[in-house]
Amino acid sequence: MASVPFHYVDLRAFSYGTEDDDRVEAALREYLPEEATVERAESEGHHGDRICVFSARLENADDVRHVLSKIATLADIDEVRAELSDRVDDNCSFFLTLDKQRAYEGIVERGDGITLRAKVEAYPATREGAIENARAALDAL
C-alpha cells in the first residue's frame, strides 16, 4: 500500500477501577508501533470511581500502516469491509471497536474496550468518497 488514505488514526481505551492500568495500556499498545506515545488522563466516573483514559494519535503514514496491518489480521475483516457504510460517518471518520482483553493476550479481534477512529481522506469531503477510500485501503491489505 503506497499511500494511506487516512489523515490520522486515534486509539483509546479506558481503565476502570477494577482493572490494572498497566494491562490496559499493554492492550492498547498491541495495535501501536513500538515508538508510539500513549497519553494518560485521569478522570472520574458518575459515582466518583476512578477512570484512566489511555489514548494515542498516529499521523505518520508508516504508523497508520502499522495499525492497518494489525486490522488486516482480523478473522472477520470481510465483514468490516461489508459494514463500511455503517462504520463511516458524515464527518468522514471510520470507527471500529476492538476487544481489550484479547488484545492484552496478543490477539487482534473485534469486541469492546478499544475504540479506533480513523479520519479518512476524501476530496471533496463526502461520506461516499470516504467510504470508497476506506474500502480501497482495506482491500489493499
Secondary structure, 3 states (H helix, E strand, C coil): CCCCCEEEEEEEEEEECCCCHHHHHHHHHCCCCCCCCCEEEEEECCCCCEEEEEEEEECCHHHHHHHHHHHCCCCCHHHHHHCHHHHECCCCEEEEEEEHHHHHCCCCCECCEEEEEEEECCCCCCHHHHHHHHHHHHHCC
